[in-house]
């Protein structure tokens, strides 16, 4: 064995021996999970309940629009309109029952508690209490609205391209004919 490998081997053995003589490394302190109270404070600051409370009305409006669209330009008779209105009211009531704040708040708390640490929740609380945090809360609905408009515009240009891809694939499938189609087993 040449001199360099012996020196490396001795250094390795010395390092292992030194490690065995040292006491066990100190355990890394666990980062505390957030308390339910701190998570509630955060979701109150971010006005999460307000957002949840607005959804049933949006659902009802969307359902009524979809029903009107299904009938096309035909005017609904009063009995038909009552059916549509009743369905919208029932859907809103069902949505409130199944997706209302009383149901969702404990789920939010569980998700935030599982996902974030107490220091992270504390940092978010501090941010949302700041002027910049208040601006984010106030302006986020506008950001979402503007984003949805841009996404819808992009979808308008994407939709014909997707339809063309689908048409091309259908034509290719038809062109392959039955001789290329695998026989059923």
Protein Blocks (a to p, Z undefined) as FASTA:
>chain_A
ZZklmmmmmmmmmmmmmmmmpccdddddddddddfklmmmmmmmnommmmmmmmmmmmmm
mmmmmmmmmnomadcdfklmmmmmmmmmmmmmmmmmmmmmklmmmmmmmmmmmmpcfklm
mmmmmmmmmmklmmmmmmmmmmmmmmmmmmmmmmmmmmmmmmmmmmmmmmmmmmnommlp
ccdZZ
